[in-house]
Amino acid sequence: MPDALVAPSLHEALAYYDRWLAFNQRYQRVPGVQAAVYADDTVAFSAAYGLADVENDVPLTEQHLFRIASHSKTFTAVAIFQLAEQGRVRLDDTAGQHVTELVGTPLGERTVRELLAHSGGVTRDSGEADWWQLATSFPDRDQLLAVLRNASAAVLPENDRFKYSNIGYGLLGLIIEAAAGTSYNAFVQTGIVDKLGLTGLGPELDPARLGEYSSGYSALSYSDARVPIDHVDTRALASATGFFGNARDLVTYFSAQFPGDDRLLSDRSKREMQHPLWQTARDDTTRYGLGLQITKIGDRDYFGHAGGYPGHITKTFVDGSRRLALSVLTNAIDGPAAALAEAGLKLIDLASSTERGDATGLDRFVGRYANLWGVTDIAVLGGRLYAIDPTNTDPSAEPQSLEADGDALRVTGGSGYGSYGESYAFTFGPDGAVDSVRGSSGLLMHPIDTYSLPERVTVKP
């Protein structure tokens, strides 16, 4: 699979991704979806779908802010490595060397490296963490220290296995404050956000900008309707989950972690952060480095992170070798951000998977077509035509490849259940627009904007 992104194929993939996301925001009943892609050394794609505020019918825009939650861990890791490059922290320092309140406790002996890698055996969120459902406030510094000093906070021995811990990253925030001599929020704001000139990112809820935030919503798994969830300050856990952002600025931030970019860190530090250390599941498709998740999708490894905040679910994937970053932000506690983001990567890979075809004259077939059985998208990817089911969470899974033959498209690939060798027969109106399509299964379809259901489906006389 080639490493270089071919501009026409990338643009085709992003054009279809735009249509696919718009469909899936509605189809999957997500209040709002915001997405961005950084490629060709710029924000190559940015879009928003649905509503930022359902109750007041406020459309979601590219500028609306989301709580990006555990993306905060990547900023915390960058801050630690900045301090390490300045000689103020070593990765093998113990927590107690910086946070003296923990001297003589089990967690005081955990190293910075172990905390970054989630290998310190630290309690995930403590025995009572109902701040995650807003029943209590997030812990302040004294409350966090009380959790850290409790013997029960050391659940496992260090380096026993990967064990995700928001409390451990709260401790890293205290280490940063001790080493930097300033608050965590001030250090990452100045040393990361302001250094990159990004106004759509920040380390904690900003009350002055509350009107810019997208509302967050509850899930549909326990109720027929969603309810809004208030934004709250994460206090001493900002280093684990406090950040806000929009997708445009988030992918721009991650572009600073491409090789050769020294705005935040040296390449040596970035390589250490991005190196997979721990397998996080039974297979090797999901691993963790130092403040970064590493995920294998197809033949490629992506680093980045996910975020889960009450009302917002977010995901970012980064491919440093192709200088590609993709973020999807959703404003529901069950938002399918990871699946929506992964779909974008797979579309880009599908468009890049073969030698580019000749796209001349193919645009006239492109569209979304519907009949009683569902919808079919005809899209150009990599200069070639494909029939894709947009309801599939993986739009690249056995798409039907098509070849133009006059006003018809012959099926040349895909599953054997998909009418291989048969054709989609198109009928065009006087203006050249598609009037109807006789599908490869023999069923008539119409462009989705002209398709409507009768009050009852019955046999026509």
C-alpha positions in Angstrom: 0.0 0.0 0.0 1.6 3.3 -1.1 2.5 5.8 1.6 2.0 9.0 -0.4 -1.5 10.4 -0.6 -2.5 11.2 -4.2 -4.4 14.5 -4.1 -7.2 13.6 -6.5 -7.9 10.3 -4.8 -7.8 11.9 -1.3 -10.3 14.6 -2.4 -12.6 12.0 -3.9 -12.5 10.1 -0.6 -13.2 13.2 1.5 -16.0 14.2 -0.8 -17.7 10.9 -0.3 -16.9 10.9 3.4 -18.8 14.2 3.7 -21.9 12.6 2.2 -21.4 9.4 4.3 -21.1 11.3 7.5 -24.2 13.4 6.8 -26.2 10.3 6.2 -24.9 8.5 9.3 -25.5 11.4 11.6 -29.1 11.1 10.8 -29.3 7.3 10.4 -27.5 6.6 13.7 -29.6 9.3 15.5 -26.6 11.2 16.7 -27.5 14.8 17.7 -24.4 16.3 16.1 -21.1 15.2 14.4 -18.1 17.3 13.7 -15.1 16.0 11.7 -11.9 17.3 10.3 -8.9 15.8 8.3 -5.4 17.2 8.2 -3.6 16.3 5.0 -1.3 17.9 2.4 0.0 20.1 5.3 -3.4 21.8 5.8 -6.9 21.2 7.1 -8.1 19.4 4.0 -11.6 18.7 5.3 -13.8 20.2 8.0 -17.5 19.8 8.4 -20.4 19.6 10.9 -23.7 17.9 10.8 -26.8 17.9 12.9 -27.5 20.1 16.0 -25.3 21.7 18.7 -28.5 22.3 20.8 -31.4 20.1 20.1 -33.9 21.9 22.4 -33.2 25.3 20.6 -32.7 23.8 17.1 -29.1 25.3 16.9 -27.2 23.9 13.9 -23.8 22.5 14.7 -20.9 24.4 13.1 -17.2 23.7 12.6 -16.5 26.2 15.3 -18.5 24.7 18.1 -16.4 23.3 21.0 -16.6 19.8 22.4 -15.2 18.3 25.6 -12.5 16.0 24.2 -11.9 14.3 27.5 -9.1 11.7 27.4 -7.5 13.5 24.4 -6.2 15.5 27.4 -3.8 12.6 28.1 -1.9 13.4 24.9 -1.4 17.0 26.0 -0.3 15.8 29.4 2.3 13.5 27.8 3.6 16.3 25.6 3.9 18.5 28.6 5.9 15.8 30.5 8.2 15.3 27.5 8.7 19.1 27.2 9.8 19.2 30.9 12.0 16.2 30.3 13.7 18.0 27.3 14.2 21.0 29.7 15.8 18.7 32.3 13.1 19.4 34.9 11.6 15.8 34.9 13.0 12.4 34.1 10.8 9.6 33.0 12.3 7.4 35.6 11.6 9.8 38.4 9.2 8.6 41.0 6.0 10.5 41.7 7.1 11.2 45.3 10.2 13.1 44.0 7.8 15.8 42.7 4.7 15.4 44.8 6.1 15.2 48.3 2.7 14.4 49.9 3.1 10.9 48.4 6.5 10.1 49.9 6.2 6.8 51.7 3.0 5.6 49.9 2.8 2.9 47.2 1.9 5.4 44.5 4.7 7.7 45.5 7.1 5.0 44.2 5.4 4.8 40.7 7.5 6.3 38.0 6.5 9.0 35.5 7.0 6.5 32.7 4.7 3.9 34.4 2.0 6.5 34.9 2.2 7.7 31.3 1.9 4.1 30.0 -0.9 3.1 32.4 1.3 0.4 33.8 1.4 1.8 37.4 -1.4 -0.5 38.6 -3.3 2.6 39.7 -7.1 2.6 40.4 -9.0 3.7 37.3 -11.2 6.3 38.9 -11.2 5.4 42.6 -13.9 3.5 44.6 -16.5 6.3 44.2 -16.3 8.3 41.0 -19.9 9.5 40.5 -18.5 12.8 39.1 -18.7 10.9 35.8 -22.5 11.1 36.0 -22.4 14.6 37.6 -23.7 13.3 41.0 -20.7 15.0 42.6 -18.0 17.5 41.6 -14.8 16.3 40.1 -12.0 16.1 42.8 -9.9 19.1 43.7 -6.2 18.8 44.5 -6.8 17.8 48.1 -9.4 15.2 47.2 -7.2 13.8 44.5 -4.3 13.5 47.0 -6.6 11.7 49.4 -7.4 9.1 46.8 -3.7 8.8 45.8 -2.6 8.3 49.5 -5.2 5.6 50.1 -3.6 2.1 50.0 -6.4 0.8 47.9 -5.3 3.2 45.0 -2.4 0.8 44.2 -4.6 -2.0 42.7 -1.8 -3.9 41.0 2.0 -4.0 41.2 3.8 -1.8 38.7 4.4 -3.1 35.2 2.1 -6.1 35.8 -0.2 -5.3 32.9 -1.8 -2.4 31.1 -4.4 -0.8 33.4 -6.0 2.4 32.3 -6.1 5.1 35.0 -7.6 8.6 35.0 -6.3 8.9 38.6 -2.8 8.2 37.4 -3.0 11.0 34.9 -4.4 13.2 37.6 -1.1 12.5 39.4 0.8 13.4 36.3 -0.9 16.8 36.4 0.4 17.3 39.9 3.9 16.3 38.8 3.7 18.8 36.0 2.7 21.6 38.4 5.5 20.8 40.8 8.1 20.6 38.1 6.9 23.7 36.2 6.1 25.9 39.1 2.7 26.8 37.7 -0.7 25.3 37.3 -1.3 22.4 34.9 -3.8 24.5 32.9 -1.4 27.4 32.5 1.5 25.2 31.5 -0.3 23.4 28.7 -2.1 26.5 27.5 1.2 28.4 27.1 3.5 25.6 26.1 1.2 23.8 23.7 -2.0 25.6 22.7 -0.7 29.1 22.5 2.5 27.9 20.9 0.5 26.5 18.0 -1.8 29.6 17.8 -5.0 27.5 18.3 -8.0 29.3 19.7 -10.3 26.3 19.5 -8.5 24.3 22.1 -8.1 24.7 25.9 -7.4 22.6 29.0 -10.6 23.1 31.0 -14.1 24.4 30.8 -14.1 28.1 30.0 -17.2 29.7 31.4 -16.7 32.9 29.3 -17.1 30.7 26.2 -20.0 28.6 27.4 -22.1 29.7 24.4 -19.6 28.2 22.0 -19.9 24.7 23.4 -22.0 22.0 21.8 -24.6 20.6 24.3 -24.0 17.0 25.4 -26.7 14.4 25.5 -27.5 11.1 27.2 -27.7 7.7 25.5 -30.6 5.9 23.9 -29.8 2.5 25.5 -31.8 3.3 28.6 -34.3 5.8 27.3 -36.3 6.6 24.1 -35.2 10.2 24.2 -32.0 12.0 25.0 -31.6 14.6 27.7 -29.0 17.4 27.8 -26.0 17.0 30.2 -24.4 20.1 31.8 -20.7 21.0 31.2 -18.7 20.9 34.4 -15.2 21.7 35.5 -12.9 18.7 35.9 -10.7 20.4 38.4 -7.7 18.2 39.5 -8.5 15.7 36.7 -8.0 18.2 33.9 -4.8 16.4 33.0 -6.8 13.3 32.4 -10.0 14.6 30.9 -10.4 18.4 31.0 -9.6 19.6 27.5 -12.1 21.1 25.0 -11.6 21.6 21.3 -13.0 21.6 17.9 -12.1 19.0 15.2 -10.1 21.6 13.0 -7.8 22.6 15.8 -7.5 19.1 17.2 -6.1 17.7 13.9 -3.9 20.7 13.6 -2.5 20.0 17.1 -1.8 16.4 16.1 0.0 17.6 12.9 2.7 19.0 15.3 3.4 15.3 16.2 4.4 14.5 12.6 8.1 13.6 12.0 10.2 16.7 11.4 7.9 19.1 13.2 9.8 20.6 16.2 7.2 23.1 17.4 6.3 21.0 20.5 8.9 18.2 20.8 11.9 16.7 19.2 11.5 13.7 16.9 13.2 11.6 19.5 10.6 12.4 22.1 7.8 11.8 19.6 9.1 8.4 18.7 9.2 7.4 22.3 5.6 8.6 22.9 4.4 6.8 19.8 6.2 3.5 20.4 3.7 0.8 21.4 4.5 -0.6 24.9 1.4 -2.5 26.1 -1.2 -4.6 24.3 -4.5 -3.5 25.6 -6.7 -6.3 24.4 -6.4 -10.0 23.4 -5.2 -9.3 19.9 -2.5 -6.8 18.9 -4.7 -4.3 17.1 -4.9 -2.0 20.1 -1.8 -1.0 22.1 -0.7 1.9 24.2 2.5 4.0 24.2 3.2 7.0 26.4 0.0 9.0 26.4 -1.1 7.7 23.0 -3.3 4.8 21.8 -1.9 2.9 18.9 -4.4 1.1 16.7 -3.9 -1.2 13.7 -6.5 -0.6 11.0 -5.8 -2.8 7.9 -2.1 -2.8 7.3 -1.4 0.5 9.1 -0.7 1.6 12.6 -2.3 4.9 13.8 -1.6 6.7 17.0 -4.0 9.1 18.7 -6.6 8.9 21.4 -10.3 8.6 22.2 -12.3 10.8 24.6 -15.4 10.0 26.7 -17.0 12.9 28.6 -20.5 13.0 30.0 -22.4 13.9 26.8 -19.4 13.9 24.3 -17.5 11.0 22.7 -14.5 11.8 20.5 -11.8 10.0 18.5 -8.6 10.9 16.6 -6.4 8.8 14.4 -3.0 9.9 13.1 -0.7 8.4 10.5 2.6 10.2 10.8 4.1 8.5 7.7 1.4 9.9 5.5 1.1 13.2 7.5 -2.6 12.4 8.0 -4.8 13.2 11.0 -8.5 12.6 11.3 -10.8 13.6 14.2 -14.5 12.9 14.8 -16.4 14.6 17.7 -19.9 13.6 18.7 -22.2 15.2 21.3 -23.9 12.1 22.8 -22.6 9.8 25.5 -23.1 6.9 23.1 -21.8 8.7 20.1 -20.1 6.4 17.5 -17.0 8.6 17.1 -14.5 5.7 16.7 -16.5 3.9 14.0 -17.2 7.2 12.1 -13.5 8.1 12.2 -12.3 4.6 11.2 -14.7 4.7 8.2 -12.9 7.8 7.0 -9.6 6.1 7.1 -10.9 3.1 5.3 -12.4 5.3 2.5 -9.1 7.0 2.1 -7.3 3.6 1.9 -9.9 2.3 -0.6 -9.4 5.3 -2.8 -5.6 4.7 -2.6 -5.6 0.9 -2.8 -5.2 0.5 -6.6 -3.7 2.3 -9.5 -5.7 5.4 -10.1 -8.4 5.1 -12.8 -9.7 7.5 -15.3 -12.6 9.4 -13.7 -13.6 11.3 -16.9 -17.4 11.2 -17.3 -18.1 9.2 -14.1 -19.6 12.1 -12.1 -22.9 11.7 -13.9 -23.5 8.4 -12.1 -22.7 9.6 -8.6 -25.5 9.9 -6.1 -27.6 8.2 -3.4 -30.4 6.0 -4.7 -33.3 4.5 -2.7 -36.0 1.9 -3.0 -38.1 0.0 -0.4 -35.1 -2.1 0.6 -32.8 0.7 1.4 -30.2 3.0 -0.1 -27.2 2.6 -2.4 -24.4 5.1 -2.9 -22.6 5.4 -6.2 -19.2 7.1 -5.5 -15.9 7.8 -7.3 -12.9 6.7 -5.3 -9.4 6.6 -6.8 -10.8 7.4 -10.2 -13.1 4.3 -10.1 -16.8 3.8 -9.4 -18.1 1.8 -6.5 -21.6 0.9 -5.2 -21.6 1.3 -1.4 -24.1 0.6 1.3 -23.9 3.8 3.5 -25.6 2.0 6.4 -22.6 -0.3 6.8 -20.3 1.0 9.5 -17.4 -0.1 7.3 -18.1 1.4 3.9 -15.0 -0.2 2.4 -16.2 -3.8 3.3 -16.6 -5.5 -0.1 -17.8 -2.5 -2.0 -19.1 -3.4 -5.5 -16.6 -2.1 -8.1 -18.3 -0.9 -11.3 -17.3 -0.2 -14.9 -19.1 2.3 -17.1 -20.7 0.9 -20.2 -22.7 3.6 -21.9 -25.6 4.5 -19.6 -25.0 1.4 -17.5 -22.6 0.3 -14.8 -21.5 -3.3 -14.8 -20.7 -5.0 -11.5 -17.0 -6.2 -11.6 -16.3 -6.9 -8.0 -17.6 -7.4 -4.5 -19.4 -10.3 -2.9 -20.9 -13.0 -5.1 -24.3 -12.1 -3.5 -24.1 -8.7 -5.1 -25.1 -9.6 -8.7 -21.6 -9.9 -10.1 -21.5 -9.4 -13.9 -24.9 -7.7 -14.0 -25.5 -4.0 -14.4 -27.1 -0.9 -13.0 -29.1 0.7 -15.8 -29.4 4.4 -15.6 -32.1 6.6 -17.1 -31.2 10.3 -17.4 -33.5 13.3 -17.8 -33.2 16.0 -20.4 -31.0 18.0 -18.0 -28.6 15.1 -17.7 -29.6 14.3 -14.1 -30.4 10.8 -13.1 -34.1 10.0 -13.3 -34.0 6.4 -12.1 -31.7 3.4 -11.8 -32.6 -0.2 -12.5 -30.4 -1.9 -9.9 -28.2 -5.0 -10.5 -30.9 -7.0 -8.6 -33.5 -5.8 -11.1 -35.2 -3.4 -8.6 -36.0 0.2 -9.6 -34.3 2.9 -7.5 -34.7 6.7 -7.6 -32.4 9.5 -6.4 -33.1 9.8 -2.6 -34.3 13.4 -2.8 -37.1 12.3 -5.1 -38.0 9.0 -3.4 -41.0 8.9 -1.0 -43.0 6.1 0.6 -46.7 5.8 0.2 -48.9 5.6 3.3 -49.0 1.9 2.9 -47.0 -0.4 0.7 -49.3 -2.6 -1.2 -49.5 -4.4 -4.6 -50.3 -2.1 -7.4 -53.3 -3.2 -9.5 
